[in-house]
Every structure is written in C-alpha cells, then in structure tokens.
Amino acid sequence: MPRKQIKYAFIDRDGTLIYEPTPEDTKPGDIPYQIDSIEKLKILPGVISGLKKLLSAGYKLVMVSNQDGLGTNLFPTQTFISPQNKLLEMLKENRITFEKILICPHLPKDNCDCRKPKTGLLDEFKKMKDINWIDSIVIGNSQADKKFAKNLGLIFIKIKTNTTFKINI
C-alpha cells in the first residue's frame, strides 16, 4: 500500500510569524530586519490561532527563512539561536511544532541555491517526504516568498509584513 502523501505549509518567519524590525525602528548600532535578541522577538497577532488552524486542517508546518549573513561577525549564530529557540518554545507551549526548520544563511551576493526564491533548501526534504504538492502551500510576506511558491508550483498565501497572520483555508 502506498504511503499517504502529506500536505505542508511552508512558512516564512520574519515579517510573517514575527515582527521584522524596519530601518525606521532600528536602534543605532543594530542591523535592520534582524531578530538578534529575545527582546526584539514579537509574535505577530493571529499567528497562534492561524498555525493551529493549519494543523487542524491537516497541514504539517515547515519554516523556511532567509537569514542574511547568519554566522558572520555581523550576525553571529548565537544571536539568532536564542530568539529562535524562544519562538519555538512559545509555539510549543501552544501545541504548535514545526516538522522542519530550513534556514539559508547566505547573503544575496553569494548566489547560493538555497536562498528563496530558489528551492535548494527543500532538496533533501523533498527526497525524504511524500509531499502532496497539490494541496501544499507557501505562506509569506515578500516577493521572494511569492516566487518561491511559484518555483515549487504551490499556492501562495500573502501576509502583509508585520500585520495580522490571517489565512483562509
């Protein structure tokens, strides 16, 4: 008997699930767009209920995020790990878990295969999973997320940056 195919929600992180600091609200010495401390971590309205709605509808959750320069002097790995772990802990307290977390640490100039909108982050994942490509979706806030969905042949659900996480499924 063939294995059941699973539908996935591939979800962006910054600006979609959590507040992404804009240049206007970035303090001197900080880098815009980076969540590099627990103090900057703010889950956006509707995220908990929206993720629960996806889980109830039978979706497995996968976080897919570009994190420019992760692991460099400007964005040391530890400054990413602390808020990321806190986010996952807060979600877990609400019975929400991500099956997989896929992070591209490269800068745009690196021209890697894993930076969204390219699909290289999913290469290994796709080999290991029976994915229902008809019903899976991408949820994000950027043009890169939209192109990522198109490159995967999936439906794209747009979330306006730093606003309420609202989906209709």
C-alpha positions in Angstrom: 0.0 0.0 0.0 1.5 3.4 -1.0 2.3 5.8 1.8 -0.1 8.7 2.4 1.0 12.0 0.9 1.3 14.8 3.4 0.3 18.4 2.8 2.7 21.0 4.0 2.6 24.7 4.8 6.0 26.2 4.0 6.0 29.4 6.1 8.4 32.4 6.2 9.5 33.6 9.6 10.4 37.3 9.7 7.6 39.7 8.9 5.1 36.7 8.6 5.3 35.0 12.0 7.3 37.5 14.0 7.8 41.2 13.8 10.7 42.2 11.4 12.4 45.4 12.6 12.3 48.0 9.9 15.1 50.6 9.3 12.8 53.2 10.9 12.5 51.4 14.2 16.1 50.1 14.4 18.3 51.5 17.1 21.7 52.9 16.2 24.2 50.1 16.0 21.6 47.4 15.3 21.0 45.9 11.9 17.6 46.4 10.3 15.5 43.3 9.7 17.4 41.0 12.1 15.9 39.5 15.2 19.2 39.1 17.1 17.9 39.2 20.7 15.0 37.9 22.7 13.9 41.5 23.4 13.2 42.0 19.7 11.1 38.9 19.4 7.4 39.7 19.0 5.0 37.1 17.6 2.5 38.8 15.3 -1.2 38.8 16.0 -3.1 35.8 14.7 -0.1 33.6 14.5 -1.0 31.1 17.2 -4.6 30.8 16.0 -3.6 30.7 12.3 -1.0 28.0 12.9 -3.5 25.9 14.9 -6.0 26.3 12.1 -3.4 24.9 9.6 -2.6 22.0 11.9 -6.3 21.3 12.4 -6.7 21.3 8.6 -4.1 18.5 8.4 -1.0 20.6 7.4 2.5 19.9 8.6 4.5 23.0 9.3 7.9 23.8 7.8 9.6 27.1 8.5 11.7 28.4 5.5 13.7 31.6 6.1 16.5 33.6 4.6 18.8 34.9 7.4 21.3 37.2 5.7 24.8 36.6 6.9 23.9 34.2 9.7 27.2 33.0 11.2 29.2 36.1 10.3 30.6 38.8 12.7 27.6 41.0 11.9 25.1 38.2 12.7 26.7 35.6 15.0 24.8 32.3 15.1 24.2 32.6 18.9 22.3 35.9 18.4 19.9 34.0 16.1 19.6 30.8 18.2 18.4 32.5 21.4 15.3 34.3 19.9 14.7 31.3 17.5 14.6 28.9 20.4 12.3 31.2 22.4 9.9 31.4 19.5 9.8 27.7 19.2 9.3 27.3 22.9 6.4 29.8 22.9 4.8 28.0 20.0 5.3 24.6 21.7 3.5 25.9 24.8 0.5 26.3 22.4 1.0 22.8 21.0 2.5 24.1 17.7 5.6 22.5 16.3 7.4 22.7 13.0 8.3 19.4 11.4 11.4 21.1 9.9 13.1 24.4 10.0 15.1 25.3 6.9 17.4 28.4 7.1 19.5 29.9 4.3 22.4 31.8 6.0 23.8 33.4 2.8 23.8 36.9 1.5 22.1 37.7 -1.8 25.5 38.3 -3.4 26.5 34.7 -2.6 24.2 33.4 -5.3 23.6 30.2 -3.5 20.9 27.6 -4.4 19.2 27.6 -1.0 18.2 31.3 -0.8 14.5 31.9 -1.5 13.1 32.2 -4.1 15.4 29.3 -5.2 14.2 26.0 -3.9 17.5 24.3 -2.8 16.6 24.4 0.9 14.0 21.8 0.1 16.1 19.4 -2.0 16.9 16.9 0.9 13.4 17.4 2.4 11.7 16.5 -0.9 13.7 13.3 -1.1 12.7 12.1 2.3 9.0 13.0 2.3 5.8 12.0 0.4 4.6 15.5 -0.2 1.1 16.3 -1.5 2.2 19.0 -4.0 -1.4 19.7 -5.0 -2.6 20.8 -1.6 0.6 22.2 0.0 1.1 26.0 0.3 3.6 28.7 0.9 2.8 31.5 3.3 5.0 34.6 3.3 5.2 38.4 3.1 7.7 39.1 0.3 8.1 38.8 -3.4 10.8 36.2 -2.7 8.2 34.1 -0.9 5.8 34.5 -3.8 8.4 33.5 -6.4 9.5 30.6 -4.1 5.8 29.3 -4.2 5.8 29.7 -8.0 9.1 27.9 -8.3 7.6 25.0 -6.3 4.3 25.1 -8.2 2.4 25.8 -5.0 -0.4 28.2 -4.0 0.9 31.4 -2.3 -0.8 33.0 0.6 0.3 36.6 1.2 0.6 38.0 4.7 1.2 41.8 4.8 4.5 42.4 6.5 4.3 42.8 10.3 0.5 42.6 10.4 -2.1 40.0 11.5 -1.4 36.4 10.4 -4.7 35.7 8.7 -5.4 32.8 6.4 -8.4 31.3 4.7 -8.1 27.6 4.1 
